[in-house]
């Protein structure tokens, strides 16, 4: 077809083409504008500072190996005061709860009847002595007559038998007098031991006798026993821990921790291990003597008995604040040479103040995280700051107040 015959492009077609060109230009410009901002996101992320944590190096400290058991305080002596004779209580001469000494007068029973019995026994003794004197004179007289052939031998024998009977009656009278005096002494009921006396079961005016039961109980105060059960396996572990290279046994102390967490200041001395094992519990009883000058330990009180070596050994310790636990056990977080956080599984031993012994999993000098543990994770880069060593006296004081 000749050029003159082709139709001219329409106006609307040119408008569509122009719009497409504008869209392409706008898209290209937007891409150029967005490209720098997208590239800057990783750079901004890399520019964020690493989190800061506080660390303390794992170090050696003198620590004594220890074992803990639940025990009970037991008085060394306990006496139930009872009446030995019958009578009405005339006096009660103590204050309930009072500390008393052996020989102190506690109760006094009416003595009237006992004094009368003593006087009666004395009178009987006097009569028996008079009868013996007469029998002795009769025997001596008959013996002299018999020697002169003025009296038969049978009479002498009768007088000798009468003298022997008189001597026997004197012995009976003296025994009766002794018994009467003993019963008179029993009217005064005295303390047989030193200790603290409890409540009285009878007051003045009541009739008491040997079947009346316990009048009061006296419990000794100083020293006391701490008694605690130990399993056979734990006893073997204690003996193994005490065994020294030369074949001897390391000396141990017995410490007492009361129910409020307070550590009793006096040290106990082990003095007995039961030679028989309870077959039902597979345990045996160990016992130690503990001084109790102020009466702080009470008979029957539950306590924690701690067996601790006297001599300390250097052991690796970390602050207890660094110790974490999960389903797999205990672990700590440490900062390695590249300032990265690393998780270390550890086995722990006894605690000492605010520190705890680490048996395995760490070496001396490892930087253990104690502050900021919650905001870091293994593999993360951190900025560590070595914290100053704590004041152990203040830390122990805070622990005691917390208990």
C-alpha positions in Angstrom: 0.0 0.0 0.0 1.4 3.5 -0.9 2.5 5.7 2.1 -0.2 8.1 1.3 -2.8 5.4 2.0 -1.5 4.4 5.6 -3.6 5.8 8.5 -1.8 8.2 11.0 -1.3 6.9 14.6 -4.0 7.8 17.0 -3.6 10.3 19.8 -4.6 7.7 22.5 -1.8 5.4 21.5 0.8 8.0 22.1 -0.6 8.8 25.5 -0.2 5.0 26.6 3.4 4.9 25.4 4.3 8.1 27.2 2.8 6.6 30.5 4.8 3.5 30.2 8.0 5.5 29.8 7.2 7.5 32.9 6.6 4.3 35.0 9.9 2.9 34.0 11.8 6.0 34.9 10.0 6.2 38.3 10.8 2.5 39.1 14.5 3.0 38.3 14.7 6.1 40.5 13.1 4.3 43.4 15.5 1.4 43.1 18.4 3.9 43.2 16.9 5.5 46.3 16.2 2.3 48.2 19.6 0.5 47.4 21.7 2.6 49.8 19.2 2.2 52.7 19.1 -1.6 52.3 22.8 -1.9 52.2 23.1 0.2 55.3 21.0 -2.2 57.5 23.8 -4.8 58.1 26.2 -2.0 58.7 24.0 -0.6 61.4 23.6 -4.1 62.9 27.3 -4.5 63.0 27.8 -1.2 64.6 25.7 -2.2 67.8 28.0 -2.6 70.8 28.5 -6.0 72.4 26.7 -6.5 75.8 28.8 -6.0 78.9 29.1 -8.7 81.6 30.9 -8.9 85.0 33.3 -11.8 85.5 35.4 -13.2 88.2 38.3 -15.6 87.6 38.0 -19.1 89.0 40.6 -19.4 91.8 42.0 -21.6 94.5 40.8 -21.2 98.1 41.4 -23.1 101.3 38.3 -25.3 101.8 37.6 -28.2 104.1 35.7 -31.1 102.8 32.4 -31.6 104.6 29.4 -33.8 104.9 25.9 -32.8 106.2 23.3 -34.8 108.0 20.0 -34.2 109.8 20.5 -34.7 113.5 19.0 -34.1 116.9 20.3 -32.6 120.1 20.2 -35.0 123.1 20.9 -34.3 126.7 23.8 -36.4 128.1 21.9 -36.9 131.4 18.2 -36.8 132.1 16.6 -37.7 135.4 13.0 -38.2 136.3 12.5 -37.1 139.9 10.2 -39.4 141.9 9.2 -39.9 145.5 10.7 -42.8 147.5 8.4 -42.6 150.5 4.8 -41.7 151.0 3.6 -38.5 152.5 2.1 -35.1 151.9 4.1 -32.5 150.1 5.1 -29.8 152.6 7.3 -27.6 150.3 8.2 -27.2 146.6 11.5 -25.4 146.7 12.3 -24.6 143.1 11.1 -22.4 140.2 9.9 -24.3 137.1 12.6 -23.9 134.4 15.3 -23.0 136.9 18.9 -24.1 136.4 19.8 -26.2 139.5 22.9 -27.9 140.9 23.3 -31.4 142.2 22.2 -31.6 145.8 19.7 -28.7 145.7 16.6 -29.4 147.7 13.6 -29.7 145.4 10.7 -31.1 147.4 10.1 -31.7 151.1 7.6 -34.2 152.4 6.0 -33.8 155.9 8.6 -35.4 158.2 6.5 -36.0 161.3 5.9 -39.7 160.8 9.5 -40.3 159.8 10.9 -38.5 162.8 8.6 -40.6 165.0 9.9 -43.8 163.4 13.5 -42.8 164.0 12.8 -42.2 167.7 11.0 -45.5 168.0 14.0 -47.3 166.4 16.4 -45.5 168.7 14.3 -46.7 171.7 14.2 -50.3 170.5 18.0 -50.1 170.1 18.4 -48.9 173.6 16.2 -51.7 175.0 18.1 -54.3 173.0 21.4 -53.0 174.3 20.1 -53.2 177.9 19.0 -56.8 177.3 22.4 -57.6 176.0 24.1 -56.1 179.0 22.0 -58.2 181.3 22.5 -61.4 179.2 26.2 -60.7 179.2 26.3 -60.4 183.0 24.3 -63.6 183.5 26.6 -65.5 181.2 29.7 -64.2 182.9 28.3 -65.1 186.3 27.3 -68.7 185.3 30.6 -69.2 183.6 32.5 -68.4 186.8 30.2 -70.7 188.8 30.6 -73.5 186.3 34.4 -73.2 186.6 34.1 -73.7 190.4 31.7 -76.6 189.9 28.8 -74.7 191.5 26.7 -74.5 188.3 25.9 -77.1 185.6 27.3 -76.6 182.0 23.7 -76.6 180.6 23.0 -73.4 182.5 26.1 -71.8 181.0 25.0 -72.8 177.5 21.6 -71.4 178.1 23.1 -68.0 179.2 25.4 -68.1 176.2 22.5 -68.5 173.8 20.6 -65.7 175.5 23.6 -63.4 175.0 23.8 -64.3 171.3 20.1 -63.6 171.0 20.6 -60.2 172.6 23.3 -59.4 170.2 21.0 -60.3 167.3 18.3 -58.1 168.6 20.7 -55.2 168.7 21.6 -55.8 165.0 17.9 -55.8 164.2 17.4 -52.6 166.1 20.3 -50.9 164.4 19.0 -51.9 161.0 15.6 -50.6 161.8 17.1 -47.3 163.0 19.2 -47.1 159.7 16.1 -47.7 157.6 14.1 -45.1 159.6 16.9 -42.5 159.1 17.0 -43.3 155.4 13.3 -42.8 155.0 13.6 -39.5 156.9 16.3 -38.5 154.4 14.0 -39.4 151.5 11.5 -36.9 152.8 13.9 -34.3 151.4 14.0 -34.8 147.6 17.2 -33.4 146.2 18.6 -32.9 142.6 20.9 -35.8 141.6 22.5 -33.9 138.7 23.2 -30.4 137.4 20.7 -29.2 134.8 17.5 -27.4 134.1 14.3 -28.6 135.8 10.9 -28.7 134.1 7.4 -28.4 135.3 6.3 -29.9 138.6 3.5 -32.5 138.5 2.5 -32.0 142.1 2.1 -28.9 144.3 2.1 -28.4 148.1 -0.5 -30.5 150.0 -0.7 -33.4 147.6 -0.1 -37.0 148.7 2.9 -38.5 146.9 4.5 -42.0 147.0 6.6 -44.2 144.8 3.7 -44.9 142.5 2.8 -41.3 141.9 5.0 -41.1 138.8 7.4 -38.4 137.8 7.3 -35.3 140.0 9.6 -33.3 137.6 12.4 -33.9 135.0 15.9 -32.6 135.2 17.8 -32.3 131.9 21.6 -31.6 131.8 22.7 -28.6 129.8 26.4 -28.6 129.3 27.7 -30.4 127.3 25.1 -32.1 125.1 25.1 -34.8 122.4 24.3 -34.3 118.7 23.1 -37.6 117.3 22.6 -38.3 113.6 22.1 -41.3 111.3 24.6 -42.0 108.6 24.2 -44.5 105.8 26.8 -47.1 105.3 27.8 -45.6 101.9 28.2 -42.2 103.4 30.3 -43.6 106.2 32.6 -45.2 103.7 32.9 -41.8 101.8 33.8 -40.0 105.1 36.4 -42.6 105.9 37.9 -42.3 102.4 38.0 -38.5 102.6 39.7 -38.7 106.0 42.4 -41.2 104.9 45.8 -39.6 104.5 48.8 -40.7 102.5 50.7 -41.9 105.6 47.9 -44.2 106.5 46.5 -42.0 109.3 43.1 -40.4 109.5 42.5 -36.6 109.2 41.0 -35.0 112.3 37.4 -33.7 111.9 35.2 -31.2 113.7 31.4 -31.5 114.1 29.6 -28.3 113.3 26.0 -27.5 114.2 23.6 -25.5 112.0 20.4 -24.7 113.7 17.0 -24.6 112.1 17.2 -20.9 111.3 20.4 -21.4 109.4 22.6 -20.0 112.2 25.9 -21.8 112.6 26.5 -22.6 116.3 29.9 -21.2 117.3 31.0 -24.2 119.4 32.7 -27.2 117.7 31.7 -30.7 118.6 34.0 -33.7 119.1 33.0 -37.1 117.6 33.0 -39.7 120.3 30.9 -42.7 119.2 29.8 -44.7 116.1 27.2 -47.4 116.6 28.7 -50.8 115.9 25.4 -52.1 114.5 23.6 -51.1 111.3 19.8 -50.7 111.3 18.7 -53.3 108.8 15.5 -51.4 108.0 17.2 -48.1 107.1 20.8 -49.3 106.4 22.0 -46.5 108.6 24.0 -46.4 111.9 24.1 -43.7 114.6 27.0 -41.3 115.0 27.4 -39.1 118.0 29.4 -36.0 119.0 29.8 -34.1 122.2 29.1 -30.3 121.9 29.8 -27.6 124.5 26.6 -25.8 125.5 27.6 -23.2 128.1 24.8 -20.8 127.4 22.1 -23.4 127.0 21.4 -22.4 123.4 21.0 -26.0 122.3 17.9 -27.6 123.6 17.3 -31.3 124.2 15.3 -32.8 121.3 16.0 -29.9 118.9 16.5 -30.7 115.2 19.8 -29.5 113.7 22.1 -30.0 110.8 25.3 -31.8 111.7 28.2 -31.0 109.5 31.3 -33.2 109.5 34.2 -31.0 108.4 38.0 -31.6 108.1 40.0 -29.5 110.5 42.8 -28.9 107.9 41.8 -26.9 104.8 43.0 -27.8 101.3 43.3 -25.6 98.3 40.4 -26.2 96.0 39.0 -24.4 92.9 36.0 -22.2 93.7 33.7 -19.9 91.9 30.9 -17.6 93.3 27.6 -19.4 93.9 26.0 -16.6 91.8 27.7 -18.0 88.7 26.2 -21.5 89.1 23.2 -22.3 86.8 21.2 -25.5 86.5 19.0 -27.1 83.8 17.8 -30.6 83.1 21.3 -31.8 82.3 22.8 -30.5 85.6 24.9 -27.6 86.7 26.8 -25.3 84.4 28.5 -21.9 84.3 29.1 -19.4 81.5 32.7 -18.3 80.8 34.3 -15.8 78.5 37.1 -17.3 76.3 40.1 -15.6 74.7 38.0 -14.3 71.8 35.5 -12.6 74.1 32.9 -15.2 73.3 30.5 -16.8 75.8 31.1 -20.5 76.4 29.0 -22.9 78.4 30.9 -25.3 80.7 29.3 -28.3 82.5 30.7 -28.6 86.0 30.6 -30.9 89.0 30.3 -29.2 92.4 31.6 -29.9 95.8 31.0 -28.3 99.2 30.2 -24.6 99.6 32.1 -22.1 101.7 30.5 -18.7 102.4 29.5 -17.3 99.0 31.7 -19.6 97.0 31.3 -23.2 95.9 33.9 -25.8 95.0 34.1 -26.9 91.4 35.4 -30.5 91.1 35.6 -30.6 87.3 34.8 -28.5 84.3 36.9 -25.5 85.0 40.6 -24.5 85.4 42.2 -21.8 87.4 41.8 -18.4 85.8 38.7 -19.1 83.7 36.6 -16.0 83.5 33.2 -17.0 85.0 30.3 -14.7 84.3 28.6 -13.6 87.6 26.8 -10.4 86.4 24.6 -10.1 83.3 24.1 -13.9 82.8 20.5 -13.4 81.7 21.3 -11.2 78.7 23.9 -13.3 77.0 24.0 -16.7 75.3 26.7 -19.2 74.3 28.7 -18.1 71.2 27.9 -14.4 71.7 30.7 -11.8 71.7 30.7 -9.7 75.0 32.6 -7.0 76.7 33.8 -8.5 80.0 34.8 -6.5 83.1 36.6 -8.2 86.0 34.8 -7.5 89.2 36.7 -6.8 92.4 36.8 -9.6 95.0 33.8 -9.5 97.5 34.1 -8.7 101.1 33.5 -12.2 102.5 32.5 -11.0 106.0 29.7 -8.7 104.6 28.6 -11.5 102.2 28.4 -14.0 105.0 26.4 -11.5 107.0 23.9 -11.0 104.2 23.6 -14.8 103.9 22.8 -15.1 107.6 20.2 -12.3 107.5 18.6 -13.9 104.4 18.2 -17.2 106.2 
